């Protein structure tokens, strides 16, 4: 939904100067918070990959720390395996 992405970027524009800091903080979290934070950061960096191959490997390792992995986590892991699923075009 390109229009929604544009609106969200406008609302969150004051945070755009903090993306490097937010990115580093996001990587310190568990799988789900990291993935969702990276999706938010991707709104600020539409032309740059947020989910790099190295980050993907780390996320997949974090996903194994959950006691139970159900269909939702499995679906998100498949997205992460696609390297670049968080790129905004």
Secondary structure, DSSP 8 states (H G I E B T S, - for coil): -HHHHHHHHHHTGGGGGGHHHHHHHHTTS-HHHHHHHHHHHHHH-TTS-SS-HHHHHHHHHHHTTSS---HHHHHHHHHHHTSSTT---
